[in-house]
Amino acid sequence: MYYPDEAKFKQLARKGNLIPVYKEGLADLETPVSAFMKLGQGRFSYLLESVEMEEGLGRYSFLGVDPFLVFEFKGKEAILCSTESREVLSAHNGPLGVLKKVMARFKVPSLRGLPRFFGGAVGYVGYDVTRFWENVPAKNPDDLSLPDALFMFANVLLIFDHRDHRIRVVSYAFLDGKDRPEKMYEQATKRIDEVMAKLRKPTPRLISKERDPKDRRTVKVTSNLSRSSYEGIVRKAKEYIREGDIFQVVLSQRVTREILTSSFNIYRALRSLNPSPYMYYLRCGDFEIVGSSPEILVRVEGGDVTLRPIAGTRRRGRNQSDDKALAKELLADPKERSEHIMLVDLGRNDVGRVCQYGTVKVSELMVIERYSHVMHLVSDVQGRLKRNLDQYD
């Protein structure tokens, strides 16, 4: 049975132009990983999963495939690619303003039975985009030539409900006025049936590079900085701190090595070795992004802004008593507390820039959150968004 039915769909078509249609099924024999191997082998797709600290697997996993639109931003241009067209837009103020205009093209009516996320723009924004909002010089060489931002609008979304062991296959009917709603509804249900048929097939084998057993070479790992160069940067950073020019700096290096397997196998290993609340695999055309993170960074929902600063770390204990002792040690460490308070203050300042006066508060301060390998100090900064601002601000 499809939700909504055709009669309800026609009613929703009067309220919006992008209507989600879905069908439910059992998910006790299918996993997000196996489903991705069956469905996500196109140029653009994504898998979002979650492990909720010590509670185990998060309630939902999301698998998006077959995007009807891909948004790419590079330099001062945004490119919109669909199956039928390619549109170039000027973006002199960064990607988010253009993305906001693109999102405004779609009016999606609410539909009961779906979680709070049931589709939209999924992707990334690179750190270099900061220069559009802050006075930061663009000195870094662009040696990777990757987009500064990229978002996918999946035409099909699989929602795994791990609590109820159900799967919802969502397809989107875009009503552009060219075809009657009945035809678009039929196309959406047909896509759902095609996906269901693919899920019933055996899981394919991932093709990886096979290393010659006689090959004894050590895989070369390289950095974009030599040890002496990195140590010189550390000394310079310390001097800036002593002079009062900065109070914190994050130094980083890029480590590169050849891989002898698929990027999705790397994701599978990461989700096993380092399960986290926010795990993601993004297939972005000519490259992939794999990650596992404990923090949301920032969330806007219903006008409420949430920031969760994380700073202060200890390894997990060998047993329960050792774990408690390490947590107590972390909470008492003056260096860790000082760094954490600094991040909380920065978070309050950031939230205060976009929130109503008097609404910014620290609802949690320096609580212990435990993950698979480490524990962190975590705080919660909240505020109410100003009436004339939105999530893009």
N, C-alpha and C positions, 0 to 999 in steps of 0.2 A: 504493500500500500504506500502510495506517495503522499507526502505532506508538503504543501496543502493539496487538496484535490483540485480538479480543474475549475470547479465553480468558485471556490475560495481564491484560487489564483487570479481569476478574472477580477474579483473584488480588490485584491492587493495591487493589481496592475493599474488601478485608478489612483493609488497612493504613491507609487514609485516606479522606477524604470529598470531596477535590477532586483529580481525576485529570486530568493533561494528556494530551491525545491529539493527535498531529501527523502531518503528511504532508509529504514532501520533494518538491522539484521544482527544475528549473533556474532560475537567476536571471540568466542572461546577457543577457536582453532586458528585464529589469525593474529599476528602481532604487527605493530607499526613497522618493524624492520622487514618482515617478510612481505608486507604490503608494499613497502617502498621498492623493494627489489622487483616486484611485479609491475608496478605502475610508474615509478619515478625515474625512469631511465631516459627521459627526454632532456633537452638542453636546459630547461628551467623547471625546477621543482624544489620543494623544501620539506623537511621533517622537523617538528618541534616536539620535544618531550620534556618530562619533568619528574624528578624524584624529590619528594617533600621531606627533606632532612631525614629524621629517623622514622618517619611514618611509612616509608616505602614509596612505591610508584605513585606519582601524582594522578589525579582523577582523569585528566584528559591528555591525549596526544593528538597532534594535528599533522596531516599529510596533504600538501597542496601540489597539484600537477596541472599540466596543460593550461598555462596562463593565457587569458584572452588579451592581456596587456602587460608589457614590460616597460618600466620607467627607468631610464639610465641618465645619470647626471655626470658631466665632466666639464671642468673649466667653468664656463658661464653659459652652457647649453644643456637643455634637457631633451632627450630623445624618447618619444613614445612609439613603441613598436607593437603592432597587433598582427594578426594573421592576414589582414587586408591592407594595412597602410603603415606608413612611417612618417611621424610628425616631429618637427624640430621646433622647440620653443626657447625663447630667450629667457635666461635665468640669472640676471646680474646680481640678484640679492640672495643667491643660494638656492638649494633644491627644495626647501620646505614650502616656500611660497607657491612654487609651481605645482608641487605635489598637492597642496591644498586645493588649487583650482581644478586639478584633474579629479580629485576625490569628489569635488562639488558637482561633477557631471553625473554622479550616480546617487540616486535616492533609493535607499533600501528600507522597505517597511519592516517593522518588527514581526518576528514569527515565533510563536511559542514552541517549546520543545528543543530549542537550540541553546548552547552555552553562550556566555557573554562574547566569546570570540567565535565567529562563524564565517570568517573570510575578510578580505580587504587587502591592503598593501603590506606585504611581508618582504623584508630585505634588510639593508644596512645603510648607515650613514658613516662615512669615514671621518677620522679625526681632523683631516685637513680642512673639512668644511667649516671648522670653527672660525677661519679667517673671514668669513662673511659676516660674522656677528661681533667678533672681538678684533682689536687692533694687533693682529699677529702677522708678522711678515711671512711671505711664502718663499722660504729659502730652500726647503727640502727638494732635492732632485726627484723627478717623477720617473724612476727607473723601472717600475712595474707596469705603468700605463693602464692601470685599472680604473674603472669608474669611481668617482668620489662618492656616489650613492647609487643604489640599485634597489628597485622594488618590483615584486611580482604580484599580479592580480590573478590568482588561480581560478580557473574555470570549474575545477572539480576539487572539493575538499573532503577528506576523510577525517571524521572525528571519532576517535576511540575513547569510549567511556569505560575506564578500567574498574570502576565501582560496580556498574551494572553489567559489565561484559557485553556491551552493545557497541555497534559501529553504525554511524550515520554517514551515508554517502550523499554529499550536498553538491548540487549542480546549479548554476546560475543562469537564469533566463534574462537576457538583456533586451529590453523593449525599446528599440530605436525608432519605432514608427514605420519601419519598412515592411514588417510582417505582422500578421494578426497574433494576438496573445495565444490563441489556441495552438498555432504552429510553434511558437517559442516554448510553450509548455511541453509539447510533444518532443521537441529537440532535447530539452533538459532531462526528461524522463528516459529518453533513449540513451543519453550519455551515462545516466545512472546504471541502466541495464548493462551497458558495455563494460563499465567498471566492475560491477558485480560478477560478470562472466570472467573477467581477467583474474579476479580474486580467487575463483574456484580452480584455477590452473595451478600446477606445481610451481614451487618457488624456483626461479632460475639460478644458475650458478654465476657468481661474480667472476669475471675474467680479470686475472691479475698477471703481472709480469712474472715469469718463472725464472728464478735464479739458478744458474748452473751449479749443481752440487760441488763441482770441482773448483768453482770460483771462490778463492780464499781472500779476496780483497776486502779490506775494511771499508764500509760505506763512509764516504767523506762528508763531514759536517762542517759547514763554513759559516762565519759571521760577517756582517757588513762592517764590523769594527775589530781592529786588532786589540789584544789585551792592553798594550801600552796606550793606545788611543782612548780606550774606555776608561782606564785609570786616570788619564789626563782630564777627561770630562768630569769625573768624580771630584777631582781636586778643584776644578773650576767651579763646580756647583757648591762645594763647601765654602769657597771664598765668597760667592754671591750671598750665601746665607749669613756668613759672618759680617758682611757689609750691610746687611739688612735689605738687599734688593729683592730677595725672595725668601719665603719661609718653607717651601716644599717644592721639590722637583722630582719627576718620575723619569729616570733614565732607562732607556731600552735599547735593545739590539735585535736585529733580525737574524735568525738562525735558519740556514737552508740545508737541505739534504735531499738526495734522490730517494724516491719511494719505489718499492717493488711490489706494491699492492694497489688496490683501488682506494680512492679517498673515502668511499663509504665504509670500507673495512677499517680504516683509521677511526672513523666515527664510532663504529661498533666497538672497537677496543676502548675508546675513550669513555663511552657510556658505561662500559663494564668496570673500568679501572677507577673512574672519577665521576660517579653519578652525582648530579647536581640538580637544583630546582629549574635551571634554564639550560637545556641542551638543544643544540641546533645543528642541522646540516642543510646548507643552502647550495643548490646547484645553480650557478649563475652564468650559464652559457659556456664560456671558455675557461672558467675557473670555479673552484668550490671553496666554501668556507665551513670549517668545522669548529665547534666550540662547546664549552661546558662552563657555566658560571653560576655562582651562588646568589648574585644580586640582580634586582630588577632595574637598577639605575634610576629610572623615573617612570611613574605611571600617572596617567590622568584618566579618571573615571567618574562620570557624573559631576564634573566640576571640581572634584577633590584631587589635589596633587599630592603624591607620595614619593618621597625620596628615602632610600635606605642605605646610609653610609656604612661601609664595612671597612674596618681597620683594626688590627690586632689579631695575631694568629698564634696558635699552638697546635702541635700535633695531637692526634687522638691518643688516649692512654691505652696501655696494654690490657687493662681490665677496668672495671667500674670505679674502683677506689683511685686508681692512677688517673683516670679521666677526670674525676672530681678535683683531684689535687692540681692537675694542670689548669683546669678552669679557674680555680681559686688563685693560682699564680698569675694567670693572665689578667684577671680582674684587678690584681694588686700592682701590676707592673706600671711604674710611673711613665715610662717612655711610651708604652702602648696606649695608655689612657690619654696622654698628652696629644699624641697623633690623632687618636679617635675624636677627641673634643675639637681639635682643629677642623677635621672633616665635617663634624656636625655643624660647627659655626659657618663653614663654607656652604653647607647644604641649606642652612637657614637663610643665608644671604641670597642664594640662588632661587629658592622658593619664594622669598619675599619680593623678588623683582617682578613676579607675575601673579602674586596672590593678593587678596584683599587685606588691608591693614588690620592687624589684630587677630588674624586667623591662623598665623603661623605658630605651630607648637611642636615640641618634641614629645611624642606620645610614648616612645620607648627610648631608654638611654642605656647603652652599653649592656645589652643582654647577650648571653652566650647562645650562639647557634652552632650546632654540631653537624658536620658533614662526614663523608666517608673516610677522609684521611686527616682532616684538620677541624679545628673549631675557631670561630671568629667572634670578635666583639661587633655587635650590630645595633644600630639605633634606627628610629623611625621619625622622620620629619614630615609633617603634613601641613597643608594650607588649602584655602578655598580660592579657586581661580578668580581673577578679576572678571567682571561681567563682559567686558569688551575683548577678552582674550580667549584663546582656545589651546588645544594640545600642541598646535604647531608653534605657538609662542614659547 
